[in-house]
Amino acid sequence: MAHGSKNGPVLDLENYLPFFITGLSNSLATGASRTYREHFGIGVAEWRLMTMLAQGDGLTLQIVADATGVDKSAISRAENVLFQAGYTRSEPDETDPRRKLIWLTPAGRALHDRVLKVALAREALLMKGVNAEERRLLLDLLRRLMTNVPAVNAYEPEAPAPHKRP
C-alpha cells in the first residue's frame, strides 16, 4: 500500500506486508544465528541443512537448496562446516558421480536433537498469544503466499525512461 506525502507517494510501512515479513525473517534469523553459534557452534544455514537431513538422509545439496530456498553455494559451505566438525558424511551419488549424497552422522543427529529443543522453545515464544486456530490460519496464509513467490520474482515492470543526469 502507498499513501501520499508532501514529496509524493510513499509506502505505508505499517501495512506493507513484504516489510513485515522481511523484518520478521531477518530478526528471527539474527537471533537464531546468535543463539545457535553461541550454544552449538553452528549457524542458521547449518541448522537448515541439519533439519533437512534429519527428515531424510542421503540428500543432494540441490535438493536441500530447493527445499529451503537457500542458495546452493551457501548450503555447500554449511555442509563443509558440518563435515569438518564430524556432523555429516557424504558419498558420490551412484546415478550421477558429480553429485554427492549427504547424511547426518550419529554426532550430527545428536546435535540436531539438542538444537531442535531450542528451536521449538523459540517457536513457542514467537507464537505466544496465538491460539491453535490462528496458527493454522497463519500457516495456511503463508503457504499460499509462498505459492505466489515465483510470480512475484518473475515480475518485470515496464522499463522506465532512461534517467538523464542534470
N, C-alpha and C positions, 0 to 999 in steps of 0.2 A: 504494500500500500504506500501511496505517496500523498503528501499534502503540500500545500503551498507555504512558502516563506517569503520574506522580502527579497530574497535572492533567487526565487524560482522554486520549482518542485524539489522536494527532498523526501527521502524515505522516512516513513513513520516507523522508527525503530521499535516502538512499543508494540507494534502489530506486524512487523515484517518477519515471517516465520524463519527464513534462512538465517537471519541474525541470531535468533534464539537457539536454533538447532546447532549452529556453528559454535556459539558461545558455550552452550551446554557440553557439546562434544569436547571442545578444547579444554574446558575446566576439568571435566572428568578425566581426560587423558593425562593432563598435567598432574593431577592428584594421584592417579593410579601409578603413573610412572615413578613419581617420588616415593610412594609407599612401597611399590614392588622392588625398586632398586635398593632402597634402604633396608628392607627386611629380607629380601630374597636374592638380590644381586641380578635381577633381570628387569627389562623394561617392558613397555606395553607391546611392542612388536613381538618380543619373545613370548609373552603371555598369550597373545593371539595365536601364534603358531602352536604353542603347547595345547591350547584349548581345542584346536582343530585336530591335532594328533591324538588327543585323548578320546575324541569322538570316533576316530577310525585311523588306525596306524597304516603305514605304507602309502602315504600320500606324496604327490609330487609338489614341488614349490608352486607350480602354476595353479594346481587345484586350490591350494591354500590362498594364493593371491586372489584368485577369482572369488572365492567364498568370503574372504574378509574385506575385499575392496582395498587392499594394501598393495602397493607396487611390488612386483616380483623381486626387484633388487633389494628392497627393504626386508622382504621375507627371507631372501638368501643370506643377508647379513645377520638376521636374527637366528637363522638355522646355524650359521657358523659360530655364533656366540654360544648357543646351546650345545653344539657338538664339542667345542673346545672345553666346555665345563662338564662334559660327560652326560648330558641330559638327552641327547639324541644319537641315533646311529643311522647310517644310510647304506644303501647298496644300489647298484645300477638296476634300472627297470629292464626286465627281460625282453619286453616288447620294444623298447627303444633305449639302447645303452647310453644315449646322450642325456637322458633324464635319470634322476635318482629318486628312489623311494625313501621316505624318512619315517622313522619310528621313534617313539619315546623309549628310553632305557628305563630300567627299574628305578634308577635315581631320578630320572626325569618325571616318571609317574608319581613318585613320592613328593617331588617339588610341586608338581601340578596340584596334588591333593591339598597341600598346605596353602598354596596361593588361592585355590578355589574357595576355601573358607573365608579368606579376607575379601575376595571379590564378591561373594554372596552377602557378607556383612555390609560392604559398601553399597551394594544394590538395595539392601533393606533400609539403610539410612536415606538413600536417594528417594525411595518410594514411601517414606514416612508420610502419613496423612492421605495416601492414595489407597482407596479400597479395591477389592478384587475386581469388581465390575469396571471401575475406572482404569485399572491396569490392563484388563483385557481390551477395552476400547482404545487405550493409548497404543498398545502394541498393534492392534488392527490398523489404526490410522497410520502408524509409522511404516508398517508393511506396505500399505497402499502407496504411501509417498515413495518408498523405495522402488516400486514398480514404475514410477514416473521419472526417476532419475536419468535413465538413458535418453529419454526425450528431452529433458532439460539440458543435459550435457551436449546433445546433438543440435540444439537450437542455435541458429546463426542469424543474428539480427541483420537488417539491411545495412549495407555498407554506408557509413556516413560520408558526407562530402569531405574531401581532403582538407586537413587542417592547415590554414595559412598562418604563417608567422607574421607578426606585425613588423 
